[in-house]
Amino acid sequence: MMQPKIKNRKFPIPTKLYRIGELVRYSPFSRQTIHNYTIMGLIQEVQWTEGGHRLYDESVFERLSKIIELKKTKRLWEIRKILNKQDFTNKTTRRCSHSENN
């Protein structure tokens, strides 16, 4: 979801968070698959509710789309390695660009 751009906004717009049931509704994956992918580290919750339910941000849908594409030619353990490498590269790039800006 795109957040509306409001000129001179003085307050943050909260990010939409999704429960597993919503991921199931908006994706081709079952509840068990979402749970398994979380346990395997293919996707990651960003927060928990007070009742102990996992919450995912909007980026999980892009991640699930990558998994769908990769599953055409790769096994889950290979996908995890690929995604972990991408995550590491992204973190390193952000860290480098952040230190360059300071």
SEVEX-6454 format. One record per atom (N, C-alpha, C, O, CB): atom name; x, z, y; residue number from 1. Coordinates in steps of 0.05 Angstrom, whole numbers, plus 5000, padded with zeros to 4 digits. Glycine has a CB too. Layout:
// SEVEX-6454
{pt "CA", {X, Z, Y}, NUM},
...
END
This chain:
// SEVEX-6454
{pt "N", {5017, 5000, 4976}, 1},
{pt "CA", {5000, 5000, 5000}, 1},
{pt "C", {5017, 5000, 5025}, 1},
{pt "O", {5037, 5015, 5027}, 1},
{pt "CB", {4981, 5024, 5000}, 1},
{pt "N", {5010, 4984, 5043}, 2},
{pt "CA", {5025, 4983, 5069}, 2},
{pt "C", {5013, 5004, 5087}, 2},
{pt "O", {4988, 5007, 5090}, 2},
{pt "CB", {5024, 4954, 5081}, 2},
{pt "N", {5030, 5019, 5101}, 3},
{pt "CA", {5021, 5038, 5120}, 3},
{pt "C", {5017, 5024, 5147}, 3},
{pt "O", {5034, 5007, 5155}, 3},
{pt "CB", {5040, 5062, 5122}, 3},
{pt "N", {4995, 5029, 5161}, 4},
{pt "CA", {4991, 5016, 5187}, 4},
{pt "C", {5013, 5024, 5206}, 4},
{pt "O", {5022, 5047, 5207}, 4},
{pt "CB", {4964, 5023, 5198}, 4},
{pt "N", {5021, 5005, 5222}, 5},
{pt "CA", {5042, 5010, 5243}, 5},
{pt "C", {5027, 5017, 5269}, 5},
{pt "O", {5012, 5001, 5280}, 5},
{pt "CB", {5061, 4986, 5247}, 5},
{pt "N", {5031, 5041, 5278}, 6},
{pt "CA", {5019, 5050, 5303}, 6},
{pt "C", {5042, 5055, 5322}, 6},
{pt "O", {5060, 5071, 5317}, 6},
{pt "CB", {5002, 5076, 5298}, 6},
{pt "N", {5040, 5042, 5345}, 7},
{pt "CA", {5061, 5045, 5365}, 7},
{pt "C", {5061, 5073, 5376}, 7},
{pt "O", {5040, 5085, 5382}, 7},
{pt "CB", {5057, 5025, 5388}, 7},
{pt "N", {5085, 5085, 5378}, 8},
{pt "CA", {5089, 5112, 5389}, 8},
{pt "C", {5074, 5133, 5373}, 8},
{pt "O", {5065, 5153, 5384}, 8},
{pt "CB", {5080, 5113, 5418}, 8},
{pt "N", {5072, 5129, 5347}, 9},
{pt "CA", {5059, 5149, 5329}, 9},
{pt "C", {5074, 5175, 5330}, 9},
{pt "O", {5099, 5174, 5328}, 9},
{pt "CB", {5056, 5138, 5300}, 9},
{pt "N", {5061, 5197, 5332}, 10},
{pt "CA", {5073, 5223, 5334}, 10},
{pt "C", {5069, 5240, 5309}, 10},
{pt "O", {5077, 5263, 5308}, 10},
{pt "CB", {5063, 5238, 5358}, 10},
{pt "N", {5057, 5228, 5288}, 11},
{pt "CA", {5052, 5243, 5264}, 11},
{pt "C", {5057, 5226, 5239}, 11},
{pt "O", {5053, 5201, 5240}, 11},
{pt "CB", {5022, 5253, 5264}, 11},
{pt "N", {5066, 5238, 5218}, 12},
{pt "CA", {5072, 5222, 5193}, 12},
{pt "C", {5046, 5216, 5178}, 12},
{pt "O", {5028, 5232, 5177}, 12},
{pt "CB", {5092, 5237, 5175}, 12},
{pt "N", {5045, 5192, 5167}, 13},
{pt "CA", {5023, 5185, 5149}, 13},
{pt "C", {5033, 5191, 5121}, 13},
{pt "O", {5053, 5181, 5112}, 13},
{pt "CB", {5015, 5155, 5152}, 13},
{pt "N", {5018, 5208, 5106}, 14},
{pt "CA", {5027, 5216, 5079}, 14},
{pt "C", {5027, 5192, 5061}, 14},
{pt "O", {5010, 5174, 5062}, 14},
{pt "CB", {5010, 5238, 5068}, 14},
{pt "N", {5047, 5191, 5043}, 15},
{pt "CA", {5049, 5171, 5023}, 15},
{pt "C", {5027, 5176, 5002}, 15},
{pt "O", {5022, 5198, 4994}, 15},
{pt "CB", {5077, 5170, 5010}, 15},
{pt "N", {5015, 5154, 4992}, 16},
{pt "CA", {4995, 5157, 4971}, 16},
{pt "C", {5009, 5163, 4945}, 16},
{pt "O", {5029, 5150, 4938}, 16},
{pt "CB", {4978, 5130, 4968}, 16},
{pt "N", {5000, 5184, 4931}, 17},
{pt "CA", {5011, 5191, 4905}, 17},
{pt "C", {4990, 5186, 4884}, 17},
{pt "O", {4966, 5189, 4888}, 17},
{pt "CB", {5020, 5221, 4905}, 17},
{pt "N", {4999, 5178, 4860}, 18},
{pt "CA", {4982, 5170, 4838}, 18},
{pt "C", {4986, 5188, 4814}, 18},
{pt "O", {5008, 5195, 4807}, 18},
{pt "CB", {4987, 5141, 4831}, 18},
{pt "N", {4964, 5195, 4801}, 19},
{pt "CA", {4965, 5209, 4775}, 19},
{pt "C", {4967, 5189, 4753}, 19},
{pt "O", {4963, 5165, 4758}, 19},
{pt "CB", {4939, 5227, 4771}, 19},
{pt "N", {4973, 5198, 4729}, 20},
{pt "CA", {4976, 5180, 4707}, 20},
{pt "C", {4951, 5163, 4702}, 20},
{pt "O", {4953, 5139, 4696}, 20},
{pt "CB", {4983, 5195, 4681}, 20},
{pt "N", {4928, 5175, 4705}, 21},
{pt "CA", {4903, 5161, 4701}, 21},
{pt "C", {4900, 5137, 4720}, 21},
{pt "O", {4889, 5116, 4712}, 21},
{pt "CB", {4879, 5179, 4705}, 21},
{pt "N", {4910, 5140, 4745}, 22},
{pt "CA", {4909, 5118, 4763}, 22},
{pt "C", {4929, 5096, 4756}, 22},
{pt "O", {4923, 5072, 4759}, 22},
{pt "CB", {4914, 5128, 4792}, 22},
{pt "N", {4952, 5104, 4746}, 23},
{pt "CA", {4971, 5084, 4736}, 23},
{pt "C", {4959, 5068, 4714}, 23},
{pt "O", {4963, 5043, 4712}, 23},
{pt "CB", {4998, 5097, 4728}, 23},
{pt "N", {4945, 5081, 4696}, 24},
{pt "CA", {4932, 5068, 4673}, 24},
{pt "C", {4911, 5048, 4684}, 24},
{pt "O", {4909, 5026, 4674}, 24},
{pt "CB", {4920, 5088, 4654}, 24},
{pt "N", {4896, 5057, 4704}, 25},
{pt "CA", {4875, 5040, 4715}, 25},
{pt "C", {4886, 5015, 4729}, 25},
{pt "O", {4874, 4994, 4727}, 25},
{pt "CB", {4858, 5056, 4735}, 25},
{pt "N", {4908, 5018, 4742}, 26},
{pt "CA", {4919, 4996, 4758}, 26},
{pt "C", {4942, 4980, 4745}, 26},
{pt "O", {4953, 4962, 4757}, 26},
{pt "CB", {4930, 5006, 4784}, 26},
{pt "N", {4948, 4987, 4720}, 27},
{pt "CA", {4969, 4973, 4706}, 27},
{pt "C", {4960, 4967, 4677}, 27},
{pt "O", {4939, 4977, 4669}, 27},
{pt "CB", {4996, 4990, 4705}, 27},
{pt "N", {4975, 4951, 4663}, 28},
{pt "CA", {4967, 4944, 4635}, 28},
{pt "C", {4976, 4965, 4614}, 28},
{pt "O", {4974, 4961, 4590}, 28},
{pt "CB", {4978, 4918, 4627}, 28},
{pt "N", {4986, 4988, 4624}, 29},
{pt "CA", {4998, 5008, 4606}, 29},
{pt "C", {4978, 5030, 4599}, 29},
{pt "O", {4960, 5036, 4615}, 29},
{pt "CB", {5023, 5020, 4618}, 29},
{pt "N", {4981, 5041, 4575}, 30},
{pt "CA", {4964, 5063, 4566}, 30},
{pt "C", {4976, 5090, 4577}, 30},
{pt "O", {4998, 5091, 4587}, 30},
{pt "CB", {4962, 5065, 4535}, 30},
{pt "N", {4959, 5110, 4576}, 31},
{pt "CA", {4968, 5137, 4584}, 31},
{pt "C", {4993, 5146, 4568}, 31},
{pt "O", {5012, 5156, 4580}, 31},
{pt "CB", {4945, 5158, 4581}, 31},
{pt "N", {4992, 5141, 4542}, 32},
{pt "CA", {5015, 5149, 4525}, 32},
{pt "C", {5040, 5134, 4533}, 32},
{pt "O", {5062, 5146, 4533}, 32},
{pt "CB", {5008, 5144, 4496}, 32},
{pt "N", {5038, 5108, 4539}, 33},
{pt "CA", {5061, 5093, 4547}, 33},
{pt "C", {5073, 5103, 4573}, 33},
{pt "O", {5097, 5106, 4576}, 33},
{pt "CB", {5054, 5063, 4550}, 33},
{pt "N", {5055, 5108, 4593}, 34},
{pt "CA", {5065, 5120, 4618}, 34},
{pt "C", {5079, 5146, 4613}, 34},
{pt "O", {5101, 5151, 4624}, 34},
{pt "CB", {5041, 5124, 4638}, 34},
{pt "N", {5068, 5163, 4597}, 35},
{pt "CA", {5080, 5188, 4590}, 35},
{pt "C", {5107, 5184, 4576}, 35},
{pt "O", {5127, 5196, 4584}, 35},
{pt "CB", {5062, 5205, 4571}, 35},
{pt "N", {5108, 5166, 4557}, 36},
{pt "CA", {5133, 5160, 4543}, 36},
{pt "C", {5155, 5149, 4562}, 36},
{pt "O", {5178, 5157, 4560}, 36},
{pt "CB", {5129, 5140, 4520}, 36},
{pt "N", {5147, 5131, 4579}, 37},
{pt "CA", {5166, 5119, 4599}, 37},
{pt "C", {5177, 5141, 4617}, 37},
{pt "O", {5200, 5140, 4625}, 37},
{pt "CB", {5153, 5097, 4615}, 37},
{pt "N", {5160, 5160, 4624}, 38},
{pt "CA", {5170, 5182, 4641}, 38},
{pt "C", {5190, 5199, 4626}, 38},
{pt "O", {5211, 5206, 4636}, 38},
{pt "CB", {5146, 5200, 4651}, 38},
{pt "N", {5183, 5206, 4601}, 39},
{pt "CA", {5201, 5223, 4585}, 39},
{pt "C", {5228, 5208, 4580}, 39},
{pt "O", {5249, 5221, 4580}, 39},
{pt "CB", {5188, 5230, 4558}, 39},
{pt "N", {5227, 5182, 4576}, 40},
{pt "CA", {5251, 5166, 4571}, 40},
{pt "C", {5267, 5161, 4596}, 40},
{pt "O", {5290, 5153, 4595}, 40},
{pt "CB", {5243, 5139, 4559}, 40},
{pt "N", {5256, 5167, 4620}, 41},
{pt "CA", {5270, 5162, 4645}, 41},
{pt "C", {5267, 5134, 4656}, 41},
{pt "O", {5282, 5126, 4674}, 41},
{pt "CB", {5299, 5168, 4640}, 41},
{pt "N", {5249, 5119, 4645}, 42},
{pt "CA", {5244, 5092, 4656}, 42},
{pt "C", {5230, 5093, 4682}, 42},
{pt "O", {5235, 5076, 4700}, 42},
{pt "CB", {5228, 5074, 4636}, 42},
{pt "N", {5212, 5112, 4685}, 43},
{pt "CA", {5198, 5117, 4711}, 43},
{pt "C", {5201, 5147, 4716}, 43},
{pt "O", {5207, 5163, 4698}, 43},
{pt "CB", {5168, 5108, 4710}, 43},
{pt "N", {5196, 5155, 4741}, 44},
{pt "CA", {5200, 5183, 4748}, 44},
{pt "C", {5178, 5192, 4767}, 44},
{pt "O", {5171, 5179, 4786}, 44},
{pt "CB", {5228, 5187, 4761}, 44},
{pt "N", {5168, 5215, 4761}, 45},
{pt "CA", {5148, 5228, 4779}, 45},
{pt "C", {5163, 5237, 4804}, 45},
{pt "O", {5187, 5244, 4803}, 45},
{pt "CB", {5133, 5251, 4765}, 45},
{pt "N", {5149, 5238, 4826}, 46},
{pt "CA", {5161, 5248, 4851}, 46},
{pt "C", {5152, 5276, 4858}, 46},
{pt "O", {5164, 5289, 4876}, 46},
{pt "CB", {5155, 5228, 4874}, 46},
{pt "N", {5131, 5284, 4845}, 47},
{pt "CA", {5119, 5310, 4852}, 47},
{pt "C", {5101, 5319, 4829}, 47},
{pt "O", {5094, 5303, 4812}, 47},
{pt "CB", {5104, 5309, 4879}, 47},
{pt "N", {5094, 5344, 4830}, 48},
{pt "CA", {5075, 5355, 4810}, 48},
{pt "C", {5052, 5369, 4826}, 48},
{pt "O", {5056, 5380, 4847}, 48},
{pt "CB", {5089, 5376, 4791}, 48},
{pt "N", {5028, 5368, 4815}, 49},
{pt "CA", {5006, 5383, 4827}, 49},
{pt "C", {5008, 5412, 4819}, 49},
{pt "O", {5024, 5419, 4802}, 49},
{pt "CB", {4978, 5371, 4817}, 49},
{pt "N", {4993, 5429, 4832}, 50},
{pt "CA", {4993, 5457, 4825}, 50},
{pt "C", {4984, 5461, 4796}, 50},
{pt "O", {4992, 5480, 4783}, 50},
{pt "CB", {4975, 5473, 4844}, 50},
{pt "N", {4967, 5443, 4786}, 51},
{pt "CA", {4957, 5445, 4759}, 51},
{pt "C", {4976, 5433, 4738}, 51},
{pt "O", {4970, 5433, 4715}, 51},
{pt "CB", {4931, 5431, 4757}, 51},
{pt "N", {4999, 5423, 4747}, 52},
{pt "CA", {5019, 5413, 4729}, 52},
{pt "C", {5017, 5384, 4722}, 52},
{pt "O", {5029, 5375, 4702}, 52},
{pt "CB", {5018, 5429, 4704}, 52},
{pt "N", {5002, 5369, 4738}, 53},
{pt "CA", {5000, 5340, 4733}, 53},
{pt "C", {5022, 5325, 4748}, 53},
{pt "O", {5029, 5332, 4771}, 53},
{pt "CB", {4972, 5329, 4742}, 53},
{pt "N", {5033, 5305, 4735}, 54},
{pt "CA", {5054, 5289, 4748}, 54},
{pt "C", {5041, 5271, 4769}, 54},
{pt "O", {5019, 5261, 4766}, 54},
{pt "CB", {5069, 5271, 4727}, 54},
{pt "N", {5056, 5267, 4791}, 55},
{pt "CA", {5048, 5248, 4812}, 55},
{pt "C", {5070, 5228, 4817}, 55},
{pt "O", {5094, 5235, 4817}, 55},
{pt "CB", {5041, 5264, 4839}, 55},
{pt "N", {5062, 5203, 4820}, 56},
{pt "CA", {5081, 5181, 4823}, 56},
{pt "C", {5076, 5168, 4850}, 56},
{pt "O", {5053, 5167, 4859}, 56},
{pt "CB", {5078, 5160, 4801}, 56},
{pt "N", {5097, 5158, 4863}, 57},
{pt "CA", {5092, 5144, 4889}, 57},
{pt "C", {5088, 5114, 4883}, 57},
{pt "O", {5089, 5105, 4860}, 57},
{pt "CB", {5116, 5148, 4908}, 57},
{pt "N", {5084, 5099, 4904}, 58},
{pt "CA", {5077, 5071, 4902}, 58},
{pt "C", {5099, 5054, 4889}, 58},
{pt "O", {5094, 5033, 4877}, 58},
{pt "CB", {5071, 5059, 4929}, 58},
{pt "N", {5124, 5063, 4890}, 59},
{pt "CA", {5146, 5048, 4879}, 59},
{pt "C", {5145, 5046, 4849}, 59},
{pt "O", {5158, 5029, 4837}, 59},
{pt "CB", {5173, 5061, 4887}, 59},
{pt "N", {5129, 5063, 4836}, 60},
{pt "CA", {5126, 5062, 4807}, 60},
{pt "C", {5114, 5035, 4797}, 60},
{pt "O", {5120, 5026, 4775}, 60},
{pt "CB", {5109, 5085, 4797}, 60},
{pt "N", {5098, 5023, 4814}, 61},
{pt "CA", {5086, 4997, 4806}, 61},
{pt "C", {5106, 4975, 4805}, 61},
{pt "O", {5105, 4958, 4787}, 61},
{pt "CB", {5063, 4990, 4825}, 61},
{pt "N", {5125, 4975, 4824}, 62},
{pt "CA", {5147, 4955, 4823}, 62},
{pt "C", {5164, 4960, 4798}, 62},
{pt "O", {5173, 4941, 4785}, 62},
{pt "CB", {5164, 4957, 4849}, 62},
{pt "N", {5169, 4985, 4792}, 63},
{pt "CA", {5185, 4993, 4769}, 63},
{pt "C", {5172, 4984, 4743}, 63},
{pt "O", {5185, 4973, 4725}, 63},
{pt "CB", {5191, 5023, 4769}, 63},
{pt "N", {5146, 4988, 4741}, 64},
{pt "CA", {5131, 4980, 4718}, 64},
{pt "C", {5131, 4949, 4715}, 64},
{pt "O", {5132, 4939, 4693}, 64},
{pt "CB", {5102, 4990, 4719}, 64},
{pt "N", {5129, 4935, 4737}, 65},
{pt "CA", {5131, 4906, 4736}, 65},
{pt "C", {5158, 4897, 4726}, 65},
{pt "O", {5159, 4878, 4710}, 65},
{pt "CB", {5126, 4894, 4765}, 65},
{pt "N", {5180, 4910, 4734}, 66},
{pt "CA", {5206, 4904, 4724}, 66},
{pt "C", {5207, 4908, 4694}, 66},
{pt "O", {5219, 4892, 4679}, 66},
{pt "CB", {5228, 4920, 4738}, 66},
{pt "N", {5196, 4930, 4685}, 67},
{pt "CA", {5196, 4936, 4656}, 67},
{pt "C", {5181, 4915, 4641}, 67},
{pt "O", {5190, 4906, 4619}, 67},
{pt "CB", {5183, 4964, 4651}, 67},
{pt "N", {5158, 4905, 4651}, 68},
{pt "CA", {5143, 4884, 4638}, 68},
{pt "C", {5161, 4859, 4635}, 68},
{pt "O", {5162, 4847, 4613}, 68},
{pt "CB", {5118, 4877, 4654}, 68},
{pt "N", {5175, 4852, 4656}, 69},
{pt "CA", {5192, 4828, 4655}, 69},
{pt "C", {5215, 4832, 4635}, 69},
{pt "O", {5221, 4814, 4619}, 69},
{pt "CB", {5203, 4821, 4683}, 69},
{pt "N", {5228, 4855, 4637}, 70},
{pt "CA", {5251, 4860, 4620}, 70},
{pt "C", {5243, 4862, 4590}, 70},
{pt "O", {5259, 4855, 4573}, 70},
{pt "CB", {5265, 4885, 4628}, 70},
{pt "N", {5219, 4872, 4585}, 71},
{pt "CA", {5210, 4875, 4557}, 71},
{pt "C", {5208, 4848, 4542}, 71},
{pt "O", {5207, 4847, 4518}, 71},
{pt "CB", {5183, 4889, 4556}, 71},
{pt "N", {5207, 4826, 4557}, 72},
{pt "CA", {5205, 4800, 4545}, 72},
{pt "C", {5230, 4793, 4529}, 72},
{pt "O", {5229, 4778, 4509}, 72},
{pt "CB", {5200, 4779, 4566}, 72},
{pt "N", {5253, 4805, 4538}, 73},
{pt "CA", {5278, 4798, 4525}, 73},
{pt "C", {5295, 4822, 4517}, 73},
{pt "O", {5316, 4819, 4504}, 73},
{pt "CB", {5294, 4780, 4542}, 73},
{pt "N", {5287, 4846, 4525}, 74},
{pt "CA", {5304, 4870, 4521}, 74},
{pt "C", {5289, 4892, 4506}, 74},
{pt "O", {5264, 4892, 4506}, 74},
{pt "CB", {5314, 4881, 4548}, 74},
{pt "N", {5304, 4909, 4494}, 75},
{pt "CA", {5292, 4933, 4482}, 75},
{pt "C", {5292, 4956, 4502}, 75},
{pt "O", {5305, 4954, 4523}, 75},
{pt "CB", {5309, 4942, 4456}, 75},
{pt "N", {5276, 4976, 4497}, 76},
{pt "CA", {5272, 4998, 4517}, 76},
{pt "C", {5299, 5011, 4524}, 76},
{pt "O", {5303, 5018, 4547}, 76},
{pt "CB", {5253, 5018, 4506}, 76},
{pt "N", {5317, 5016, 4504}, 77},
{pt "CA", {5342, 5029, 4511}, 77},
{pt "C", {5359, 5011, 4529}, 77},
{pt "O", {5374, 5021, 4546}, 77},
{pt "CB", {5357, 5036, 4485}, 77},
{pt "N", {5357, 4985, 4526}, 78},
{pt "CA", {5371, 4966, 4543}, 78},
{pt "C", {5359, 4967, 4571}, 78},
{pt "O", {5374, 4965, 4591}, 78},
{pt "CB", {5371, 4938, 4532}, 78},
{pt "N", {5333, 4968, 4572}, 79},
{pt "CA", {5319, 4969, 4598}, 79},
{pt "C", {5327, 4994, 4613}, 79},
{pt "O", {5332, 4993, 4637}, 79},
{pt "CB", {5288, 4968, 4594}, 79},
{pt "N", {5329, 5016, 4599}, 80},
{pt "CA", {5337, 5041, 4612}, 80},
{pt "C", {5365, 5039, 4624}, 80},
{pt "O", {5370, 5048, 4646}, 80},
{pt "CB", {5336, 5065, 4592}, 80},
{pt "N", {5383, 5027, 4609}, 81},
{pt "CA", {5411, 5023, 4619}, 81},
{pt "C", {5410, 5005, 4644}, 81},
{pt "O", {5424, 5011, 4664}, 81},
{pt "CB", {5429, 5010, 4597}, 81},
{pt "N", {5395, 4984, 4643}, 82},
{pt "CA", {5394, 4965, 4666}, 82},
{pt "C", {5382, 4979, 4691}, 82},
{pt "O", {5394, 4977, 4713}, 82},
{pt "CB", {5376, 4941, 4660}, 82},
{pt "N", {5360, 4994, 4687}, 83},
{pt "CA", {5347, 5007, 4710}, 83},
{pt "C", {5365, 5030, 4720}, 83},
{pt "O", {5366, 5034, 4745}, 83},
{pt "CB", {5320, 5019, 4701}, 83},
{pt "N", {5378, 5045, 4703}, 84},
{pt "CA", {5396, 5066, 4712}, 84},
{pt "C", {5419, 5054, 4728}, 84},
{pt "O", {5427, 5066, 4748}, 84},
{pt "CB", {5407, 5082, 4688}, 84},
{pt "N", {5430, 5032, 4719}, 85},
{pt "CA", {5451, 5019, 4734}, 85},
{pt "C", {5442, 5010, 4762}, 85},
{pt "O", {5456, 5013, 4782}, 85},
{pt "CB", {5462, 4995, 4719}, 85},
{pt "N", {5418, 4998, 4763}, 86},
{pt "CA", {5406, 4990, 4789}, 86},
{pt "C", {5402, 5014, 4807}, 86},
{pt "O", {5408, 5013, 4831}, 86},
{pt "CB", {5379, 4975, 4784}, 86},
{pt "N", {5392, 5036, 4795}, 87},
{pt "CA", {5387, 5061, 4811}, 87},
{pt "C", {5414, 5071, 4823}, 87},
{pt "O", {5415, 5079, 4846}, 87},
{pt "CB", {5374, 5083, 4794}, 87},
{pt "N", {5434, 5071, 4806}, 88},
{pt "CA", {5461, 5081, 4815}, 88},
{pt "C", {5471, 5063, 4838}, 88},
{pt "O", {5481, 5073, 4858}, 88},
{pt "CB", {5481, 5081, 4792}, 88},
{pt "N", {5468, 5037, 4834}, 89},
{pt "CA", {5478, 5018, 4855}, 89},
{pt "C", {5462, 5022, 4881}, 89},
{pt "O", {5474, 5022, 4902}, 89},
{pt "CB", {5475, 4989, 4845}, 89},
{pt "N", {5436, 5025, 4879}, 90},
{pt "CA", {5419, 5030, 4903}, 90},
{pt "C", {5427, 5056, 4917}, 90},
{pt "O", {5428, 5056, 4942}, 90},
{pt "CB", {5390, 5030, 4895}, 90},
{pt "N", {5431, 5077, 4902}, 91},
{pt "CA", {5439, 5103, 4914}, 91},
{pt "C", {5466, 5100, 4928}, 91},
{pt "O", {5470, 5110, 4950}, 91},
{pt "CB", {5440, 5125, 4893}, 91},
{pt "N", {5485, 5087, 4915}, 92},
{pt "CA", {5512, 5084, 4926}, 92},
{pt "C", {5510, 5067, 4951}, 92},
{pt "O", {5523, 5073, 4971}, 92},
{pt "CB", {5531, 5070, 4906}, 92},
{pt "N", {5495, 5046, 4951}, 93},
{pt "CA", {5492, 5028, 4975}, 93},
{pt "C", {5479, 5044, 4998}, 93},
{pt "O", {5489, 5042, 5020}, 93},
{pt "CB", {5474, 5004, 4968}, 93},
{pt "N", {5458, 5060, 4992}, 94},
{pt "CA", {5446, 5076, 5013}, 94},
{pt "C", {5465, 5096, 5024}, 94},
{pt "O", {5466, 5100, 5049}, 94},
{pt "CB", {5421, 5090, 5002}, 94},
{pt "N", {5481, 5109, 5006}, 95},
{pt "CA", {5500, 5129, 5015}, 95},
{pt "C", {5521, 5117, 5033}, 95},
{pt "O", {5528, 5129, 5054}, 95},
{pt "CB", {5513, 5143, 4991}, 95},
{pt "N", {5531, 5093, 5026}, 96},
{pt "CA", {5551, 5080, 5041}, 96},
{pt "C", {5540, 5071, 5068}, 96},
{pt "O", {5554, 5075, 5089}, 96},
{pt "CB", {5562, 5055, 5026}, 96},
{pt "N", {5516, 5060, 5069}, 97},
{pt "CA", {5505, 5050, 5094}, 97},
{pt "C", {5498, 5074, 5112}, 97},
{pt "O", {5500, 5072, 5137}, 97},
{pt "CB", {5480, 5033, 5090}, 97},
{pt "N", {5490, 5097, 5100}, 98},
{pt "CA", {5484, 5121, 5116}, 98},
{pt "C", {5510, 5132, 5129}, 98},
{pt "O", {5510, 5139, 5152}, 98},
{pt "CB", {5471, 5142, 5098}, 98},
{pt "N", {5532, 5133, 5113}, 99},
{pt "CA", {5557, 5143, 5125}, 99},
{pt "C", {5568, 5125, 5146}, 99},
{pt "O", {5582, 5134, 5164}, 99},
{pt "CB", {5577, 5148, 5102}, 99},
{pt "N", {5563, 5098, 5144}, 100},
{pt "CA", {5573, 5079, 5164}, 100},
{pt "C", {5558, 5083, 5190}, 100},
{pt "O", {5569, 5078, 5211}, 100},
{pt "CB", {5570, 5051, 5153}, 100},
{pt "N", {5533, 5091, 5188}, 101},
{pt "CA", {5516, 5095, 5212}, 101},
{pt "C", {5521, 5121, 5227}, 101},
{pt "O", {5513, 5124, 5250}, 101},
{pt "CB", {5487, 5093, 5205}, 101},
{pt "N", {5536, 5139, 5214}, 102},
{pt "CA", {5542, 5165, 5227}, 102},
{pt "C", {5568, 5165, 5240}, 102},
{pt "O", {5577, 5185, 5252}, 102},
{pt "CB", {5540, 5187, 5207}, 102},
END
